[in-house]
Amino acid sequence: MIISHKHKLVILLPWKSASQTLCVRLKHINETPYPQLHYFNSYLRRVVHQHITLSDFLMLPEAAMGYKIAVFIRNPYDRVYSGFQQIIRDFINQPKMHFTQPWIHELINQQLADNFLEVCTSEYNVNLWFLRLPVYKIFEIGRDSSLYLHPNYYWTHKLGKQSVDFVGRVENFEEDFKILCEKYGFEPSSNESVNQSTEFNNKQNEFGYRYIKYLDPKVILRINEIFKADFDYFSYKVIQL
């Protein structure tokens, strides 16, 4: 989560939606008191990180300030594939990181191990992994702070209505990022991109989906079903088989 008191703006950061690039480019205006890595939030009374959802943000004191809220979203197909890759990276990198308390480190290590085991038993195959992934891991917020593959609307909607002021798309990242900067009156500190963000605008098909070619028909159908609300709310094109 990025908070700028100067610009009266909050940017929520859905998992696997250019969040690291946004944090790098806007670090000079970011005044959030909350860590990026996992920590125990005293308001929410559980371990969270920079990807907190809209419902979580609304429970924080900053929600009462009346700031504008911006969010970048991403199509469900690419988020599923990118999330699979992130699990592998996190298992390698996060155990080496410093956490505020030992018990949080222990919790995260256990979550990473559980998630990585699912990758291993799926033979490092994204299709087997997603077909076996329980639906409750997608819809339940508090269960696993290392797997935030929730629908996009968890960051944008409240009771079925959009409750944020700006929604950009990763598929049009550079264009929408420029609009965000102009709309709220700031310049980025750099044009740096993180984790292949430079390829966000290199559309792999007419819909701008990068990873659809790696997904089997059964996985595409399951994504269509589970993330139906995202397709409806944001008019992402549903791949019909």
N, C-alpha and C positions, 0 to 999 in steps of 0.2 A: 504494500500500500504506500502510495506517495501522497504526502500532504504538503500543500503550500499555503501558508497563512497569508503571504503577500498577495497571492493571486486568488485566494479564497476558493481553492480547488482541491478536491480529493480524487486521486486516480486509483481505482481498484484494479487488482491484477489477477485475473483468472489464470489458473495453471495452464501452461503451454500456449500462451497467447502473447508472446513478445514481451513478457514482463521484465526479463533481464535487460533487454535493449532499452526499454523505457526507463528503468532505474539508472542505467549508465548515462543516457542522454539527458536526463532531468535531475541528476544528482545535485546540481547547484541550486535547485529550488526546493529540494525535498527536505522538509522539516519534521518528518514523522518521528515521534518518540519511540516507535516500536521497532524491534529488530527485524531483519530480513529472515534470519534463520529461526528455527523452532525455539519457542520460549513459552513460559507459563504466563498467560494473560490474566491479570488479577480481576478484570471486569468480567471476562467470559468464564473464568475458573477452569480453564483447560489449556492444553498445549496447542498453539497455533503458529502460523508463520505469515509471511508477507501476502499470501494468497487468500486472506480471509474474505468471506462472501459478504454480500450486501446485508444480509440479516445479522451477521456478526458485527459489521461496522456500525449498524444502527444501535447497537448496545454500548458503543464506546462514547466517551464524553465529547469527542470531536463531531459526532453526528448532530449535536445540538447547536453547532455553530452556523448551520445553514449554508455551508459551502456547496458549490456545484460539484457534481460527481461525474467523472468520465470513466469509461471502460473500453478496452479493446477486446473483441471477441474473435473466435476462430471457428471454422466449420468443424463439425463433429468427427468427420473422417480423419482429418489431419491431426486433431487433438488425440484421438485414440492411438494412432501410430506414434506420434511424438511422445505421448505419455509412456508407451511401452519402452521406447528408447531411454526416457528419463529415469525409469526404474533401474535400469542397468547402470546408468551413470551415477545415480545416487548411491547405489550399493557400493560402488568403488570409491566415491569421493567423500560422502558425508561422514562416514565413521572417523575420518581424519580431522574433521572440523571441531572447533571449540564450541561447547554449549554452556549456557549460564550455570547449570546445575548438573551434577553427575546422574541424577535419576532421569533427567530429560534425555541425556545422552543414551542411557540404557533403554529408555522407551523407544527412541528413534532407531537405535540399532536393531531392536526386536522387530519393529515395523518394517524396516528395510529388508531384514532377513526373511520375514514372512512374504513380502511382495516378490523378492528375488526368487524364492522357492517356487512360486507360481510360474515365474518365467522359466526356471530350469525344468520343471515338470512338463512344461509346454514345449520343451526342446528348442527354446529360444525362437519360437515361431509366433509372430504377433497374432496370427489367425487362431491358433489353438489357445493362446493366452486369453484373447478377448472372448472367445466362445465359452471358456470355462470361468470367466470372471463373474462372481456373483453380483446380481443387480444391486443388492443392498450396499455394496462398496461404492457404487456410483451415486446413489441417492442419499445415503446417510452421511451427514457432515462430520459428526464428532467421532466416528469410529477409528479412522486412520488418518493422522495428520501428515502422512507421507504419500498419500494417494488422493489427489484433489481432482479426480476426473469427474467432477460434477457437471451437470448441464450449464451452458453459458448463462442461462437466465437466473441462476443462483446469484449472479453478480449484477444483474440489471433489473430484475422484476420483483415486485412485492404484491402478493395476492393477485397475480395475473396481470398486473399493469406495470409498464415500464416506469421505474422510479429513479432513473439516472438522467442526466442532462445531455450527455454526449456518448454515442456508441460508435467507435471506429472498428475497422475490420483488418485483421492481419493480412487478408488476401489483397488489400489495397493499402498496405501499411504506410508507405512513404507519403502517399497522397493524403491519407487521413491524419497522419501525424502532423503534417504541415497545417492542415485545417485546425487541429487541436491547438497548436502553438499560436496561430493567428487569432483564434477565437478567444483565448485566455491571456494573450499578450505576453508571451515569453519566447526566448530563443533557446534552442538546445545547446548544451555545452559541447556537443560533438555530433558527428554523423556515424558514430561507431555502432556496429551491430554485433550481437552476441548469439552464439549457437546457430549459425547459418541464417541469421535474420536477413542477411543480404539477399537471400534467395526468396524472401517472402513475396516479392512482386514478380518473380519469374514463374508465371502461370504454366502449370503442366497440362492443363486442358481448358476448355472454354469456361469452366466454372471457377478456375483458380485453385483447384484442389491439387495438392502436391503429391499425396501419398496414396491416392485411391487405387493406383495400379498394383499396390502391394496387398490389397485386401481381397479376400475370397468373397464370393457371392453371399455365403451364409453370414459372414461378418458384416457385410454391407447391409443386409436385411436386418440384422440385430441392432446395428447402429441406427438405422432408420426408425426402428421401433422404440428403442430406449431414449433416444434424443429427439423424439418427434416434436416436442414443444419448442426446441431450438430451431428446427426447420420451419415451424409455423411462425414463431415470433420474429425471426430474423430473415425469413424468405430465402434461406439457403436452398439451393437446388437439390432435391432428393434424387439420388441415382436409382433409377428404376431398372430392374433386372427381368 
